[in-house]
Amino acid sequence: MLSGGSILITGGTGSFGHAFTKMTLERYNPKRIVILSRDEMKQWEMAKLFKGDNRVRFFIGDVRDKDRLYRALDGIDYVVHAAATKIVPTAEYNPFECIKTNINGAMNLIDACIDKGVKRVVALSTDKASSPINLYGATKLASDKLFVAGNSYVGEHDTRFGVVRYGNVMGSRGSVIPFFLSTRDSGTLTITDERMTRFMITLEQGVELVWKAFDDMEGGEIYVQKIPSMKVTELAKALAPNAKLEYIGIRPGEKLHEQMIGPEDSLTTYEYDDYFKILPVIHEAASNPAMIKDGRKVAEGFHYTSDNNSEWMTSEELLSWVEQNSKEIGKI
């Protein structure tokens, strides 16, 4: 589907944007990939990585600026929406700014994509949008609802909106793996709670889920990748076996366990070999055979959390991944 097309990534200078651009250029050979972001320095750094490839373009802009979005979307076929205010404490202390980007920005993009005739839009969500307890999660839940409902506003246009949901990406800047690696020489690793578990997803898996959504979506689906879990204490012991573990207590807005699918979503959730799909509750979409395809309905009350997972990453698997990706960990 993406072969020969024009693709725009909002917030495209982040970890996901780097991986998506590299992998999509190799896999699909699109006509162009446009990186939209408001940070000129990050664009300058990213441009050096793709120097000489005329398929990669850079466009300064902000999803808060609707007029700029209209210009950026000229001739664009597909959009990946990765722009967001994501740091939980930042959102708590700057709620107006978080809402402007995560909610108002989503509305701007939906309107602009419909008006400009974009074919497909995939928005990136987060585990924190499932039963949110912090403002970031609440704004991303609102954003998810907006993109799902956006399919009701397309009229005669062919634009379709879908969502993919996953947690913190392994090795991304600010995440737990580079944090532990950078502090292990001190002899002490800080952990908020010894019971804590986290999902483990790679950037490559995140990109592949977006590809899947583009290929599969009818409009309004939320895709959730099946991925392994790991106890944070086991992760720490694997990365720093001789370090002391210091428990400092759960931070504001933090959960013991990540949740991708809550029990409230079980009535419209279907399972597939490698992922789950939450279908919209509006317009009887959850009974639409074109959306369900070969999916298997999950049991009522089903929930997908990092502590009730059937798949767990071992210390050996983690260390193997760290060795293979040592040069990239924490860089983007």
RODREN-885847 format. One line per field, with one value per residue (C-alpha): x, y, z; residue number from 1; residue in one letter. Coordinates in pm, 1 decimal, always signed. Each point is the difference from the previous one (the first is absolute). Layout:
REM residues N
xx	X / ...
yy	Y / ...
zz	Z / ...
num	NUM / ...
residu	a / ...
This chain:
REM residues 332
xx	+0.0 / +276.5 / +210.0 / +28.2 / -211.1 / +66.8 / +11.2 / +5.7 / +107.4 / -98.8 / +256.0 / +222.8 / +336.6 / -62.7 / +97.6 / -294.0 / +50.1 / +363.0 / -84.3 / -310.9 / +184.1 / +294.3 / -209.5 / -266.2 / +256.1 / +153.4 / -324.4 / -237.5 / +205.2 / -252.4 / +7.4 / +79.6 / -13.9 / -61.9 / +119.6 / -216.6 / +123.9 / +63.6 / +362.3 / +241.4 / +304.7 / -147.4 / -89.3 / +354.9 / +143.8 / -243.4 / +66.8 / +367.1 / -100.8 / -193.6 / +230.6 / -17.7 / -340.6 / -237.2 / -298.9 / +35.9 / -126.4 / -18.9 / -274.9 / -1.0 / -346.5 / -224.7 / -322.6 / -143.6 / +26.5 / -283.8 / +103.2 / +350.8 / -145.1 / -196.5 / +321.6 / +193.9 / -270.4 / -0.4 / +32.3 / +27.9 / -159.0 / +72.2 / +59.0 / +154.1 / -87.4 / +282.1 / +5.5 / -91.9 / +91.3 / +101.8 / +192.4 / -243.8 / +132.4 / +25.1 / -365.9 / -103.6 / +174.9 / -94.2 / -351.2 / -113.4 / +299.4 / -54.1 / -364.3 / +88.8 / +233.9 / -162.2 / -367.4 / -20.5 / +282.7 / -187.4 / -312.5 / +202.7 / +159.5 / -329.1 / -164.2 / +302.7 / +39.0 / -364.5 / +9.8 / +327.9 / -117.2 / +254.4 / -71.2 / +97.8 / +105.8 / +147.8 / +33.5 / +241.1 / -154.4 / +135.1 / -74.3 / -69.3 / -316.8 / -156.9 / -168.7 / +211.2 / +113.6 / +203.1 / -65.9 / +220.9 / -200.7 / -328.7 / +94.3 / +110.6 / -327.8 / -181.5 / +225.1 / -78.7 / -372.7 / +42.3 / +179.2 / -254.3 / -291.5 / +177.7 / -114.0 / -357.4 / +92.2 / +166.6 / -319.0 / +79.7 / +374.9 / +199.8 / +196.6 / +18.3 / +136.9 / +144.9 / +201.6 / +287.8 / +71.0 / +316.6 / +210.6 / +353.5 / +232.2 / +308.1 / +313.3 / -168.2 / +135.1 / -122.1 / -123.5 / +102.0 / +271.1 / +227.8 / -69.3 / +120.6 / +298.7 / +105.1 / -26.8 / +115.6 / +364.2 / -113.3 / -77.4 / -363.6 / -307.6 / -317.7 / -332.6 / -335.4 / -158.6 / +123.7 / -330.9 / +17.7 / -25.7 / +34.1 / -72.6 / +306.7 / -43.7 / +267.9 / -10.4 / -10.6 / -314.6 / -156.7 / +68.9 / -132.7 / -323.3 / -50.0 / +56.1 / -257.4 / -251.8 / +44.6 / -54.3 / -287.4 / -207.6 / -353.4 / -8.4 / -32.7 / +199.0 / +251.6 / +285.1 / +192.4 / +316.7 / +54.5 / +331.6 / +179.9 / +11.5 / +281.3 / +24.0 / +200.5 / +201.0 / +96.8 / +94.3 / +221.7 / +167.7 / +73.4 / +159.2 / +184.6 / +27.0 / +229.1 / -191.7 / -211.5 / -371.5 / -148.2 / -379.5 / -117.1 / -379.8 / -238.0 / +13.1 / -312.2 / -189.7 / +190.3 / -162.3 / +133.3 / -87.2 / -55.2 / -342.7 / -67.3 / -357.0 / -237.5 / -293.0 / -237.9 / +137.9 / -44.7 / -346.5 / +142.2 / +349.8 / +115.4 / +316.4 / +231.0 / +325.5 / +229.6 / -228.5 / -337.2 / -245.6 / -246.2 / -292.5 / -205.6 / -312.0 / -176.8 / -194.7 / -13.1 / +354.9 / +81.7 / -220.9 / +137.0 / +147.5 / +237.0 / +157.5 / -7.1 / +141.2 / +142.3 / +9.6 / -100.6 / -218.9 / +168.0 / -185.4 / -210.4 / +212.1 / +324.5 / +281.9 / +351.3 / +245.9 / +371.2 / -58.3 / -259.2 / +195.4 / +51.0 / +336.9 / +302.8 / +344.1 / +291.9 / +319.9 / +189.6 / -232.4 / +34.2 / +380.2 / +11.5 / -212.7 / +218.0 / +315.0 / -147.3 / -126.7 / +268.4 / +91.8 / -357.1 / -123.4 / -95.6 / +119.0 / -339.7
yy	+0.0 / +247.8 / -74.6 / +308.2 / +206.3 / +325.6 / -33.7 / +265.1 / -67.7 / +254.3 / +16.8 / -189.3 / +78.0 / -228.3 / -363.5 / -131.5 / +243.1 / -102.0 / -370.6 / +37.1 / +208.9 / -237.6 / -317.7 / +137.3 / +131.0 / -346.9 / -199.9 / +205.6 / +257.1 / +282.9 / +305.6 / +218.8 / +9.5 / +342.8 / +59.1 / +259.6 / +132.6 / +327.6 / -63.8 / +121.5 / -146.2 / -351.4 / +36.2 / +109.6 / -301.0 / -239.7 / +147.7 / -95.3 / -365.1 / +2.1 / +230.3 / -66.2 / -170.4 / +238.1 / -201.9 / +145.0 / +357.0 / +223.1 / +245.5 / +228.2 / +17.5 / -75.7 / -199.5 / +292.0 / +212.1 / -110.2 / +219.7 / -144.3 / -352.8 / +76.3 / +102.6 / -301.7 / -241.6 / +116.2 / -312.6 / -234.2 / -346.6 / -142.2 / +152.7 / -141.0 / +218.2 / -27.8 / +357.9 / +28.9 / +147.5 / -328.0 / +53.6 / -64.6 / +262.0 / +258.9 / -54.1 / +22.7 / +334.2 / +140.0 / -133.8 / +274.1 / -63.6 / -376.9 / +42.0 / +240.8 / -254.6 / -335.2 / +91.7 / +320.9 / -121.0 / -324.7 / +193.7 / +222.9 / -300.0 / -185.2 / +300.9 / +72.3 / -363.0 / -21.9 / +330.7 / -84.6 / -345.5 / -206.4 / -371.4 / -153.0 / +136.9 / -206.2 / +169.4 / -128.4 / -54.4 / -124.0 / -249.5 / +304.0 / +68.3 / -319.8 / +86.4 / +318.1 / +132.7 / +298.1 / +290.8 / -135.7 / -323.5 / +191.3 / +218.0 / -303.4 / -176.3 / +308.6 / -1.9 / -368.4 / +76.6 / +288.2 / -210.6 / -281.7 / +241.5 / +184.2 / -275.0 / +126.9 / +340.1 / -96.1 / +20.8 / -83.5 / +8.8 / -323.7 / +99.5 / -267.4 / +33.3 / -273.2 / -20.5 / -217.3 / -35.1 / -109.7 / +91.9 / +127.4 / -112.7 / -201.1 / +212.1 / +328.0 / +317.1 / +45.3 / -358.9 / -249.9 / -194.1 / +298.7 / +135.7 / -320.2 / -26.4 / +357.9 / -40.0 / -356.7 / +101.9 / +192.1 / -331.8 / +86.5 / -12.3 / +179.5 / -176.9 / +143.6 / -329.3 / -358.7 / -129.6 / +215.1 / -160.6 / +148.3 / -104.4 / -37.7 / +119.4 / +85.1 / +289.4 / -250.7 / -159.6 / +344.4 / +83.3 / -336.4 / +55.3 / +332.1 / -175.5 / -259.7 / +269.8 / +173.4 / -328.2 / -135.6 / +296.0 / +74.4 / +305.2 / +31.7 / -302.2 / +13.4 / -250.0 / -143.7 / -204.0 / -322.5 / +45.9 / -156.4 / +140.6 / +18.9 / +80.5 / +318.4 / -167.1 / -282.2 / +255.6 / +180.9 / -320.3 / -101.5 / +334.7 / +51.2 / -330.1 / +146.8 / +322.0 / +69.8 / +61.9 / +300.3 / +33.6 / +361.6 / -28.4 / +47.3 / +343.5 / +212.5 / -127.1 / -330.8 / -345.3 / -324.3 / -179.1 / +124.4 / -50.9 / -16.2 / -129.4 / +50.3 / -226.6 / +269.9 / -51.2 / -378.6 / +11.2 / +134.3 / -154.0 / -275.2 / -207.5 / -90.4 / -193.4 / +295.1 / +278.9 / +105.6 / +235.5 / +219.1 / +86.1 / +319.2 / -6.7 / +249.1 / -77.4 / -374.2 / -28.2 / -277.7 / -240.0 / +99.8 / -310.9 / +219.9 / +119.1 / -331.7 / -207.5 / -319.0 / +138.0 / -196.1 / +179.1 / +29.2 / -100.0 / +258.8 / +168.6 / -75.0 / +244.7 / +17.3 / +122.7 / -49.4 / -216.3 / -239.2 / -59.9 / -353.5 / +92.3 / +105.6 / +114.3 / -182.5 / +162.3 / -177.6 / +141.6 / +348.3 / -12.5 / -132.5 / +294.4 / +248.2 / -140.7 / +23.6 / +356.7 / +146.3 / +281.7 / +129.8 / -29.7 / +336.8 / +193.5 / +93.7
zz	+0.0 / +89.5 / -309.0 / -217.8 / +240.8 / +180.3 / +379.3 / +271.6 / +359.8 / +263.1 / +277.6 / -240.0 / +161.8 / +299.2 / +53.0 / -198.8 / -287.9 / -44.3 / -5.7 / -215.5 / -258.7 / -29.2 / -9.9 / -235.7 / -249.0 / -14.2 / -4.4 / -214.3 / -194.7 / +40.3 / -222.4 / +300.6 / +379.5 / +150.5 / +355.9 / +173.5 / +334.8 / +179.0 / +105.8 / -266.9 / +176.5 / +7.3 / -367.2 / -79.8 / +185.5 / -168.2 / -343.9 / +35.0 / +44.3 / -328.0 / -194.6 / -371.9 / +10.2 / -176.5 / +114.8 / +351.6 / +45.7 / +308.0 / +88.5 / +304.3 / +151.6 / +295.5 / +17.7 / +197.0 / -317.9 / -226.1 / -292.3 / +5.2 / +2.1 / -316.3 / -172.8 / +129.7 / -119.5 / -359.0 / -217.9 / +299.0 / -20.6 / +346.9 / +342.9 / +315.9 / +298.6 / +254.1 / +132.0 / +368.3 / +334.3 / +165.3 / +324.5 / +286.0 / +248.5 / -279.3 / -83.5 / +366.1 / +48.6 / -344.6 / -59.3 / -238.9 / -225.6 / +6.2 / -100.1 / -281.4 / -158.2 / +77.8 / -39.6 / -202.4 / -221.6 / -66.2 / -100.0 / -232.2 / -167.6 / -45.6 / -166.2 / -219.0 / -112.7 / -104.0 / -185.8 / -176.4 / -109.1 / +193.5 / -48.8 / +334.8 / +338.8 / +284.8 / +338.7 / +262.9 / +342.6 / +332.6 / +275.1 / +220.5 / -203.6 / +138.9 / +332.9 / +30.4 / +337.6 / -124.5 / -234.0 / -277.0 / -5.7 / +14.9 / -296.5 / -201.1 / +79.1 / -127.8 / -306.8 / -63.2 / +19.4 / -243.1 / -259.9 / +31.9 / -36.9 / -281.5 / -234.7 / +48.8 / -141.0 / -327.4 / -207.0 / -361.0 / +64.3 / +8.1 / +311.1 / +270.9 / +353.7 / +223.6 / +322.8 / +122.7 / +371.8 / +176.3 / +303.3 / +50.6 / -277.3 / +101.8 / -0.4 / -91.0 / +158.7 / +357.9 / +36.0 / +265.0 / -189.4 / -79.8 / +349.3 / +165.6 / -234.1 / +76.8 / +378.1 / +60.3 / +57.5 / +308.1 / +165.1 / +68.7 / -224.1 / +108.3 / -56.7 / +95.8 / +113.8 / +8.1 / -141.6 / -314.2 / -345.9 / -346.7 / -358.1 / -222.6 / -357.9 / -254.5 / -243.7 / -284.1 / +143.3 / +36.5 / -363.9 / -118.5 / +194.6 / -180.1 / -333.6 / +104.6 / +85.7 / -335.6 / -181.2 / +210.6 / +123.3 / -109.1 / +228.0 / +377.4 / +120.3 / +285.4 / -50.0 / +295.5 / -62.1 / +194.8 / +177.8 / +299.3 / +353.1 / +251.3 / +369.5 / +47.6 / +276.2 / -237.9 / -263.3 / +251.1 / +118.2 / -359.2 / -89.6 / +328.9 / +189.6 / +266.2 / +62.5 / +306.7 / -66.2 / +181.0 / +11.1 / -1.7 / -35.5 / -289.9 / -160.7 / -65.1 / -304.1 / -13.3 / -1.7 / +143.4 / -323.2 / -352.0 / -154.6 / -373.1 / +5.7 / +292.7 / +89.4 / -123.4 / -353.1 / +5.0 / -155.0 / -326.9 / +1.2 / -235.7 / +12.9 / -288.4 / -16.3 / +73.8 / +119.1 / +140.2 / -160.9 / +192.3 / -225.9 / +33.6 / +216.9 / -227.9 / -319.6 / +81.3 / -131.9 / +246.4 / -197.4 / -340.9 / -172.1 / -204.0 / +325.2 / +184.5 / -286.5 / +158.0 / +354.2 / +308.7 / +255.3 / +340.8 / +315.3 / +179.2 / +266.0 / -185.1 / +69.0 / -139.8 / +260.5 / +53.8 / +308.2 / -148.8 / -319.6 / -128.3 / -154.6 / +207.5 / -112.7 / +157.7 / +123.2 / -278.3 / -265.0 / +145.6 / +9.2 / -355.7 / -114.8 / +192.8 / -161.6 / -349.0 / +51.0 / +228.9 / -239.1 / -29.4 / +358.8 / +145.2 / -304.6 / -143.2
num	1 / 2 / 3 / 4 / 5 / 6 / 7 / 8 / 9 / 10 / 11 / 12 / 13 / 14 / 15 / 16 / 17 / 18 / 19 / 20 / 21 / 22 / 23 / 24 / 25 / 26 / 27 / 28 / 29 / 30 / 31 / 32 / 33 / 34 / 35 / 36 / 37 / 38 / 39 / 40 / 41 / 42 / 43 / 44 / 45 / 46 / 47 / 48 / 49 / 50 / 51 / 52 / 53 / 54 / 55 / 56 / 57 / 58 / 59 / 60 / 61 / 62 / 63 / 64 / 65 / 66 / 67 / 68 / 69 / 70 / 71 / 72 / 73 / 74 / 75 / 76 / 77 / 78 / 79 / 80 / 81 / 82 / 83 / 84 / 85 / 86 / 87 / 88 / 89 / 90 / 91 / 92 / 93 / 94 / 95 / 96 / 97 / 98 / 99 / 100 / 101 / 102 / 103 / 104 / 105 / 106 / 107 / 108 / 109 / 110 / 111 / 112 / 113 / 114 / 115 / 116 / 117 / 118 / 119 / 120 / 121 / 122 / 123 / 124 / 125 / 126 / 127 / 128 / 129 / 130 / 131 / 132 / 133 / 134 / 135 / 136 / 137 / 138 / 139 / 140 / 141 / 142 / 143 / 144 / 145 / 146 / 147 / 148 / 149 / 150 / 151 / 152 / 153 / 154 / 155 / 156 / 157 / 158 / 159 / 160 / 161 / 162 / 163 / 164 / 165 / 166 / 167 / 168 / 169 / 170 / 171 / 172 / 173 / 174 / 175 / 176 / 177 / 178 / 179 / 180 / 181 / 182 / 183 / 184 / 185 / 186 / 187 / 188 / 189 / 190 / 191 / 192 / 193 / 194 / 195 / 196 / 197 / 198 / 199 / 200 / 201 / 202 / 203 / 204 / 205 / 206 / 207 / 208 / 209 / 210 / 211 / 212 / 213 / 214 / 215 / 216 / 217 / 218 / 219 / 220 / 221 / 222 / 223 / 224 / 225 / 226 / 227 / 228 / 229 / 230 / 231 / 232 / 233 / 234 / 235 / 236 / 237 / 238 / 239 / 240 / 241 / 242 / 243 / 244 / 245 / 246 / 247 / 248 / 249 / 250 / 251 / 252 / 253 / 254 / 255 / 256 / 257 / 258 / 259 / 260 / 261 / 262 / 263 / 264 / 265 / 266 / 267 / 268 / 269 / 270 / 271 / 272 / 273 / 274 / 275 / 276 / 277 / 278 / 279 / 280 / 281 / 282 / 283 / 284 / 285 / 286 / 287 / 288 / 289 / 290 / 291 / 292 / 293 / 294 / 295 / 296 / 297 / 298 / 299 / 300 / 301 / 302 / 303 / 304 / 305 / 306 / 307 / 308 / 309 / 310 / 311 / 312 / 313 / 314 / 315 / 316 / 317 / 318 / 319 / 320 / 321 / 322 / 323 / 324 / 325 / 326 / 327 / 328 / 329 / 330 / 331 / 332
residu	m / l / s / g / g / s / i / l / i / t / g / g / t / g / s / f / g / h / a / f / t / k / m / t / l / e / r / y / n / p / k / r / i / v / i / l / s / r / d / e / m / k / q / w / e / m / a / k / l / f / k / g / d / n / r / v / r / f / f / i / g / d / v / r / d / k / d / r / l / y / r / a / l / d / g / i / d / y / v / v / h / a / a / a / t / k / i / v / p / t / a / e / y / n / p / f / e / c / i / k / t / n / i / n / g / a / m / n / l / i / d / a / c / i / d / k / g / v / k / r / v / v / a / l / s / t / d / k / a / s / s / p / i / n / l / y / g / a / t / k / l / a / s / d / k / l / f / v / a / g / n / s / y / v / g / e / h / d / t / r / f / g / v / v / r / y / g / n / v / m / g / s / r / g / s / v / i / p / f / f / l / s / t / r / d / s / g / t / l / t / i / t / d / e / r / m / t / r / f / m / i / t / l / e / q / g / v / e / l / v / w / k / a / f / d / d / m / e / g / g / e / i / y / v / q / k / i / p / s / m / k / v / t / e / l / a / k / a / l / a / p / n / a / k / l / e / y / i / g / i / r / p / g / e / k / l / h / e / q / m / i / g / p / e / d / s / l / t / t / y / e / y / d / d / y / f / k / i / l / p / v / i / h / e / a / a / s / n / p / a / m / i / k / d / g / r / k / v / a / e / g / f / h / y / t / s / d / n / n / s / e / w / m / t / s / e / e / l / l / s / w / v / e / q / n / s / k / e / i / g / k / i
